[in-house]
Amino acid sequence: MTTLPVCSGDLTISSHEEATRIAICTTYSGTIEITEPAATIALDGITDIVGSLIVNETFGFDTLSSSSLQNISDFLSITNTSIQAIKFPKLQDIGTLELAQTPSLQELELGDDAFVSTLTIRGPFWSSEQLQLNISYVSSARLTALHLKKFSMGLEHLDTLTISNQTDGEVIEFPRLASAHIIAIGWGWNVSLPALESIYSYTYDENYGTKLDLPSLADVAMDFTVIKSSISEVNLPSLFNVTRLELSDNYNLRTLDLELLSAVSTDVVLRGVFNSVSMPSLKELGGDFTLMTTSQSLNCSTFDTYRESKMFKNFYYCSAMGELPSSLPSSSASPSTSTSTSRSTPPSASPGSSLSAGAKAGIGVAVSLLVLALLGGSITIWLRRRNRKSAVVDRPGHGKPETNGFEKPEIDGIEILPGELATGKEAHELMAEYVYSEVEGVRVRAVESVHEMGSNSTLCKH
């Protein structure tokens, strides 16, 4: 009696024989995981996996193939393995394709016009010099630390592309990519996008390559940002329209020529070591214009003309100042604020410049607080002196204060308290007379002494 194969549930395959048992299943529902296989595993017969196909931590594994597989709804995940070739010539649709730490992978074959929702590739690919993927559409792609000489994909469109941690000499190219939603490149060297014409947002942050080359890019629907990179050349000969443009802190970039740029919907921010900035076709600026450079060779006259012609309607700042300030100038003061200078110091440091309204207000508040503090201190001192005087009542004939029968003599302003015997008995005081005597020509006043004794003690006069 023949046992029918089970075509659903989670399945672990560790040999070629186990793979052949499900060959009769055209559709498999669940997760198939391959562990410790033989040199070759073939999943022939299956057309659809409604679930995932996973290869993880397998060594001595050469080839994974299927002559029939067309769809994987969830994950095709190949990680931490010594696999050399993946051959799925009819595979058209993959939910997520993940390749990570597969250093020996040299061949990845998918069907023509394959569709991948999410692509994640993480190196290193130590044994491979190049990797080419024949995928026609990817919604989101992330490429990290490939360690390849060349990586190539024939995509024409994608939604999101993130590239990071390239190595020196590595080339990542998308020769047919014409449009994208978001591209972000960080810690990269050489990314080639020769056919890219339009994009929503482009970010190039902390990269090591010497040239940013986008020869076909004409339209940027949102931000175009290049910051903290080593580039010495920017090639944007077709750029016509952008919503916001920023190139900041790229300290090898000295020349920027945007020959066809006609409209910037919001702001232009340029900060660095520019000797020359050219935008001869600019007709419209909807936001602020800020250009700061350490080079004193920059000529702001063209942009001054734009301001005077009212093309720049908002905040305008163009300065060659020798060194850059720690932050950008504020545009919050007034829409009509403008500054243009080619001096080596910021305009606010020029001789004879007046204080701002905020500075004047601050000084006025400080002076008012100081006057109030001085007045309060004077009143406090006067009240203390008045209280002291009101508390002092002179004794008749002696000018000494009365102390309810007890007198506390003073010597040079130092108060001497009455001596008390710890007898627990009623205290008595013996009053001394004021006697003046002369000792070696110096007039000395003998001070009253106060002695306290118990009620059985004998009073003595000193």
Summary of the structure (lengths in Angstrom):
residues: 462
radius of gyration: 44.4
end to end distance: 136.3
largest distance: 142.9
contacts: 1347
relative contact order: 0.04
helix: 11%
strand: 40%
